[in-house]
């Protein structure tokens, strides 16, 4: 694994959309190789054992692996793009790693597998906001209900939290993470309910900084 500090040493260049030769030599520049093949559970991937495939099927490959100390890690493919897009992605990852806010998931390094670059971060226990909202919708819980049972599926337990408190808590913690990373010159680039992982008290962790697909330089007003 390439330590995050190795890339963070070049923050100024990455912030300008430039990929220094020292970073290019690590194999972290875009190759246009497309989505990586899905490894089987138990296979070795990025030097670690795969325990679960978290996303695939056309999306950037994301797998859960076992770290050297037994702790679970997430390995997620960085989006393809030109050097400027890759520089922004690496800059966002390094900025998140330096964030003081505990609500920001901090990457610990990068890996290169079959010519494709991946970011590595600790696995965050919890349920995505997308899963929580899907559960609430399926159970037809009205937004003005006195309490919302927010534990999804088989997690059990969980917190009874009012709709207003849920919105305030999500906004408070997520905003802290975004502001912290923005103060270091980076943006998330792909913030969505799937990237907010909530614990049993609905306190979120913001994941996947810099993992959004590159956007065109101009969007039509109707987009």
C-alpha positions in Angstrom: 0.0 0.0 0.0 1.2 3.5 -0.8 0.9 5.6 2.4 -1.4 8.6 2.2 1.5 10.8 3.4 3.4 10.1 0.2 0.6 11.7 -1.8 -0.1 14.4 0.8 3.4 15.7 0.3 2.3 17.1 -3.1 -0.9 18.8 -2.1 0.0 22.1 -3.7 0.6 20.6 -7.1 -2.5 18.4 -6.9 -4.6 21.4 -5.9 -3.6 23.0 -9.1 -4.7 20.0 -11.1 -1.2 18.8 -11.7 0.2 15.3 -11.1 3.8 15.5 -10.1 6.2 12.9 -11.5 6.8 11.5 -8.0 3.0 10.6 -7.9 2.9 9.5 -11.5 5.8 7.1 -10.8 3.6 5.4 -8.2 1.1 4.3 -10.8 -1.7 6.5 -9.5 -2.4 8.3 -12.7 -5.5 7.4 -14.8 -5.1 4.6 -17.3 -8.6 4.4 -18.7 -8.7 0.7 -17.8 -12.4 0.8 -16.9 -14.1 -0.9 -14.0 -11.9 -3.5 -12.4 -13.0 -7.2 -12.5 -14.9 -8.4 -9.4 -12.7 -10.6 -7.2 -14.1 -13.6 -5.4 -14.5 -13.7 -1.6 -11.3 -15.1 -0.2 -9.2 -13.9 -3.1 -6.2 -11.7 -2.6 -6.8 -8.1 -3.8 -4.5 -5.2 -3.3 -2.4 -7.5 -1.1 -5.2 -8.4 1.3 -7.9 -11.0 1.6 -11.4 -10.0 0.2 -14.2 -10.6 2.7 -17.0 -9.0 0.8 -17.8 -7.1 -2.5 -19.6 -3.9 -1.5 -20.3 -2.6 -5.0 -19.7 -3.6 -8.6 -22.0 -4.1 -11.6 -20.7 -1.1 -13.6 -20.0 1.1 -10.5 -16.5 1.7 -9.3 -15.4 -1.6 -7.7 -15.5 -1.4 -3.9 -14.4 -4.3 -1.7 -14.1 -5.0 2.0 -10.8 -6.6 2.8 -9.0 -7.7 6.0 -6.1 -5.5 7.1 -2.9 -6.8 8.5 -4.0 -6.2 12.1 -7.4 -7.9 11.5 -9.3 -4.6 11.1 -11.5 -4.4 8.1 -10.6 -1.9 5.3 -12.4 -0.7 2.2 -10.6 -0.6 -1.1 -12.4 1.6 -3.7 -11.5 2.2 -7.3 -10.7 5.8 -8.2 -12.7 7.1 -11.2 -10.9 7.3 -14.6 -10.3 10.6 -16.1 -7.5 12.9 -17.3 -4.6 14.0 -15.1 -6.5 17.0 -13.8 -9.4 14.9 -12.7 -7.1 12.4 -11.0 -5.2 15.2 -9.3 -8.5 16.5 -7.9 -9.4 13.1 -6.6 -6.0 12.5 -5.0 -6.1 16.0 -3.5 -9.6 15.3 -2.0 -8.4 12.0 -0.5 -5.3 13.6 1.1 -7.4 16.5 2.4 -9.9 14.1 4.0 -7.0 12.2 5.6 -5.8 15.4 7.2 -9.3 16.5 8.4 -9.8 17.1 12.2 -13.5 16.4 12.1 -14.3 12.8 13.2 -17.2 12.7 10.8 -14.8 12.5 7.8 -13.7 9.0 6.8 -9.9 9.3 6.6 -8.2 7.4 3.9 -4.9 5.7 4.9 -3.3 5.1 1.5 -3.6 3.9 -2.1 -3.2 0.7 -3.9 -2.5 -0.2 -7.6 -3.9 -3.4 -8.9 -3.7 -4.4 -12.6 -2.9 -0.8 -13.6 -5.9 0.6 -11.8 -5.7 2.9 -8.8 -7.6 2.4 -5.6 -8.0 4.3 -2.3 -7.9 2.5 1.0 -9.7 3.5 4.1 -11.0 1.9 7.4 -14.3 0.2 7.1 -17.1 2.3 8.8 -19.6 0.3 10.8 -23.2 1.4 10.3 -26.0 1.8 7.8 -26.1 4.2 4.9 -28.6 7.0 4.8 -29.9 5.6 1.6 -30.7 2.3 3.3 -32.4 4.1 6.2 -34.5 6.2 3.9 -35.5 3.1 1.9 -36.6 1.4 5.1 -38.6 4.4 6.2 -40.3 4.6 2.8 -41.0 0.9 2.7 -42.6 1.0 6.1 -44.5 4.2 5.2 -43.3 6.1 8.2 -44.6 9.7 7.9 -41.9 12.4 8.3 -44.0 14.0 11.1 -44.1 10.8 13.2 -43.1 11.3 16.8 -40.2 8.8 16.4 -38.4 7.1 13.6 -37.0 3.6 14.2 -33.7 4.1 12.3 -32.0 0.8 12.6 -32.2 -0.9 9.2 -32.9 -4.5 8.6 -31.4 -7.0 11.0 -29.3 -4.5 13.0 -32.0 -4.3 15.7 -31.9 -1.8 18.5 -31.0 1.6 17.1 -32.2 5.0 18.2 -35.8 6.4 18.2 -35.1 9.8 16.7 -37.5 12.4 15.6 -37.5 13.5 12.0 -36.3 17.0 13.0 -33.5 15.7 15.2 -32.4 13.4 12.4 -32.1 16.2 9.9 -30.3 18.4 12.3 -27.8 15.7 13.3 -27.1 14.7 9.8 -26.6 18.2 8.7 -24.5 19.2 11.6 -22.0 16.4 11.4 -21.8 16.2 7.6 -21.3 19.9 7.3 -18.5 19.8 9.7 -16.7 17.2 7.6 -17.3 19.1 4.4 -16.2 22.4 5.8 -13.0 20.9 7.3 -12.0 19.3 4.0 -13.0 22.5 2.1 -10.6 24.5 4.3 -7.9 22.4 2.9 -8.9 23.4 -0.6 -10.8 20.3 -1.6 -14.5 19.3 -2.2 -16.2 16.0 -1.8 -17.3 15.6 -5.4 -19.9 12.9 -4.9 -22.0 13.6 -1.8 -25.1 11.4 -1.7 -27.1 9.3 0.8 -25.0 6.3 0.0 -21.9 8.1 1.2 -23.3 8.9 4.6 -22.8 6.0 6.9 -24.9 6.3 10.1 -24.3 4.7 13.5 -27.1 3.7 15.9 -27.5 7.3 17.0 -27.8 8.5 13.4 -24.4 10.2 13.7 -23.0 10.1 10.1 -19.5 9.5 8.7 -18.9 11.0 5.3 -17.1 8.6 3.1 -15.7 8.5 -0.5 -14.1 12.0 -0.8 -12.9 12.5 -4.3 -14.5 9.3 -5.7 -17.1 11.0 -7.9 -16.9 10.7 -11.7 -15.3 13.6 -13.4 -17.9 16.3 -14.4 -17.8 18.1 -17.8 -16.4 21.7 -17.5 -19.9 23.0 -18.4 -23.4 21.9 -17.5 -26.4 23.2 -19.5 -28.8 25.1 -17.2 -31.4 22.5 -17.5 -29.2 19.7 -16.2 
